[in-house]
């Protein structure tokens, strides 16, 4: 465990968990308004991948989609680009999950559940895009699934935002007045010259999803010139905004630490670069186009309401796979899967 808080001048708690033997990402970041909250978040994120890397082999079986009588089109939306329809005749590993709407058992491609992201890939992989979307740990199976479902809804909304013409012009929201916690982060960050842009990414479920960008706009040479991003879904715009802002700030600390292998020297540009100037203006020029959404009613976060909204939006079926658990601590890990959701696999 490492406390990264002091690497950034803002001072909001960020903790990093490092698991050197990981078969996916080695580092995990946790954030919060206290060091304990950030530490728990980092541990839970690391545990998600640990459990998804160590699923018992006796839970996995080989079959073809045709042999299982799988409904046509059920998982096609999640296939990697270029995979042919003949994949249904290929024998691959499967694991059993549950369709939460019907309570029935549902075979699910194992590649959509595990997180053994090695090279070369495990036998049977290569049909679906690697992602940890919907993978979550909590102190109860219900809490883990709820967290994973919110993440699935979030990624679907952000993927739709990428494909929506004029999204950044029309969906900017005002960050002030959402909640006391959001105002606190705005105030602390502003003292150190860090500004935020928030956008509401409409979800067909009606669940609020916020896309946040943070960037240094104060005088002097920035620590991290290019923006960092955070995405979050929540029962209210305020809850989603808080989580997205904390994620964007933790991404700053993670980039500054140098521990991430997906952050190159290009992220440490000088403030005189044209691309940095454009990024700053993009955040600062929200002005009159901002919408005020602080008075929007929260969305019920109970499972039955979320299932109903998700199915009505065409993102279903809503599938869940228990991935792992720890009897001593009570930690539960669950993977939520929405076969009808728009895949979030856009690289920029």
N, C-alpha and C positions, 0 to 999 in steps of 0.2 A: 504494500500500500504506500502511496506517496501523496502528500499534501501539495497540490500545485497552486494553491491560492496565492502565495507570494510571488509567483512568476509574472502575474499581471497586476497592475497598479490598482485595479478596481476594488479588489479585496473581498469579492463574493466567493464563498467556499467552493472549491473544486478539488475532488479527490480522484486519483487514478489507481485502479487495481491492475496489477501486472501478473499474468499467468504464463510463465515462459514456455510451458509444454502445450500451450493451446494449439488446436488444429484449425482454428479460424483466426480471428483477431486476438493478438496477445494482450493488448491494452483495452481497458474499459474506463469510461469517465462517469463520475457521479457528481451531481450538482444539487444545490439546495440553499436555504437561507441559514443553515447551521452546518458545522463541520460534520456532525453525526449524521445528518440527513444526507449529505453528499457522500460520506463513506459508505453508508448502507446502499445507496444507489449504485455506486461503483461495484460493490461486492455482488449485488443482485444481477447486474448486467453481465459480470464475468461468469456467474453461476449459470445464467441462461445458456451460454455457449458450452460450458462444461457439461451440463446435463444433455444438451443436444448432440454433443460429441460422443457420449458414452451410453447410448441407448442399448439395452440388453439385446444381443443377437437373436435370442429365442422369441422376441416380439416381431421379428421381420421374416417375411416369407416371399418366395419368388412366384411370379405369375405374369400373365399378360392381361392387359385391359379387356381384351375380347373374352378371354377365359373367365374373367370375373363378372362378365355381363355388365360392364360399366356403361352408364348412360352416355350416349354420344355427346361430345362437347363439354363434359363436366369439368375436365382439367385443361382443356385445350387453350384457354385464355392465359394460362401460366407457363406454357411451353416456351423454351428459348427460341429466339429467332432462327428460322431456317429448318426447324424440325418438321419432318414429313408426317402426314397422317398415318403412315405405316407404323408409327411408334406403338400403336395399339396392339400390334402383333409381336412386339419385342418383350421378352421375358425380363422383368426388372424387379427390384425389391419393393415390397409394400409393407405398410403398417396399418393397424386398425385404429380408427378414430370414431367419434360419435357425431351424428347429425343432431344438433341441439334442438332443431325445430320438431323433429319426429321422434327423437330418442333412439333411433336405429343405429346400428353399427355401419361404418362406411370405410371400405379399403381406401387408403390414401398413398400415393407414391412416396416412398421413403425419402426420396430426394427433397421433397417439400417440407420435411420435418427435421432431418438431421443437420448438423453443422460441421461435418468433417470436410472442411474446405481445403483439402490437400491437393498437391500436384505430383503425380497424376491423380485424378479424381478416383474415388472408390468405384468398384465394379458396379455397373448399372446406372451410374450417374451420367449426366450430359444432356438429358432431355429438358430439364427445367432450369430457369435462371436461379442462381444461388442468391439467397436472401434470408435474413433473420427476421423479416417482418412477421409480427404476430407471436414472436417468441418472448415469453415473459415469466418472471419469477415473482412470487408474493408469499405472504404468510398464510395464504389459503388458496385452494385450487380455484375458487370463485374469483378471488381478487386477481390471480394470475391471468385467468381467461379474460376478465374484463379489461385488464391492462392491454393484453394482446389484441383484443377486438378493437379497442380504441386506436391502436397503432395501425391495424389493417385499414380502418376507415380513414385515418390520417394520410397514409401513403396513397390510397386511391384518390383522395381529394387533391393532393399535391401533384400527382401524375396528371389529373384532369386540368389543373391550373397551368402546367407546362404547355398543354395543348390548346389553351384558351387564348384567342387573339385579344389583345388589349387588357389582359388580366391585371398587370401592374398599374395600368392607368385607372381602372375602374374599381378595384377592390382594396385600395389602401384604406386603412382604418386609423383613427386617432388613438394613440397609446395612452394618453392621459385620461384619468377619470374611470378607468376600468375597475381598479381595486386598489386598496392601500398597499398591497404587496407589489403590484406593478408600479405604482407611483414611487415606491421606495427604490426599486431597481433603477427606474428612470433617473431619479435624483442622484443616486450614488454614481451611476455611470456618467452622468452629465458633468459631475465634478472633475472627472478625468478625461473629458473630451470625447466620450463614446456616445454615438447617437444610434437610434433604432428606426427601422422601418417595419411596419406590421401590415400584413395583407390577410384578408379573410378568404380562405379557399373554400368555396361552397361545396358541400358534400350532398349527394342525393339523399343521404340519410337524415339531413337536417342537423347533424352533429356539428358544432363549431370546430373548425380547423384553422389554425393560424400559422402563417409562414412569416418568420422573423429574420431580418438581416441586421447585423450590428457592424458598425465601422467607426474608426477614429476620425473625428472631424475637427478636433481642436488644433491649436497652433503647434508648431514644432514637428520634428520627425516622428512618425508613428512607430510603435512597437510592432504592430501587425497592420500593414497598410490596406490589404484587401479585406473585404467583408467576410464575416463568418455567419452561418445560417443555423436556424433551429426550426423544427416543425413540431406541432403538437395538436392533438384532438382532445376535447374535454367537454364536460357537461355544460360549460358556459364559455363565452368568449374570453372572459377574464381568466378563467382557469387555463384555457388553451394558450392564451397570450403569456401568462406567467411561465408555463412550462417551456414554451418556445424561446422566450427570452433567456431563460437560464441555460437552455441547451446551446444557444448561440454564444453565450459568454463562456461556457465550459469549452466549447470548440476553440475559442481564443486561447485559453490556457493550454489546451492540448496541443495546439499548433506551436505556441511559443516554447513548450517543453521540448519539442523536437523528437518526441517519442513516436509520432505517427509516420508511417512510411508512405502515406498518400499525400503528405504536404511537402512540396518541393521548395527550392530557393525562390521560385517565382512568387510565392506567397509573401515574401519579405521584400516587397518592392519599395522603392523610395517614393516619397510623397510627390515628387515632381513628375512621376510617370503619368502619361495621359490616361491610362486605364484606371489609375487610382483616383485621379481627378473626376473622371466620369462616374466611378462608383460612389464617391462622396456626394456628388450632386444628385445622384439617383436617390439617395437616402434623404437628403436635405430638401429636395424640391417637392415634398408631399403636399404642403400648403393647403389650398382651398379644396383640393380633390379628396381630402380625407373624409371618411364617413365616421360618424359617432354612433357606436353600437353598445354603449354601456347600459342602455335600458332594455336590451333584448332579454327575453325570458330564458332561463336555463333549460336545458334539455334533460328530461328524466334519465338518470344513469342506471336504473334498475335493468336487470338482464332481459326481462320480458319485453320491455319497451324498446331496447336496443335491437333485440332479435326481430321484432315487428318492423322497425324502421329499416333495418338492413335488408331483410327479405323483400320489402316493398320497393326498395331502391334497385333491386335486381343484382345485388352483390353476392347473394347466397349461392348454394346453401352455406349455412354457418357451421363449420366443422371445428372440432377440438380434439387434440391428442394430448393425453397426459405424458409428459416427457420424462420427468424424474421428480424425486422428492427426498427429503431428509427427515427421518423420524425424530432425531434428537432436537433439531432446531425448528421443525415445522415448516420449513421452506418447501413450496410446491412450484414446479415448473410446468407450464402448459404452452402448447403451440396452437394458436387460433389461425384458421385458414378460411379465406373468402375466395372461392374459385371464380366468382363473377366480378371481382374487383379489377380495376385497371392496374397493371403491373407498374411499379415505380422503379424503373431501371434506366432512367435517362442520365447520360453522362454529359457534362459540359466542359 
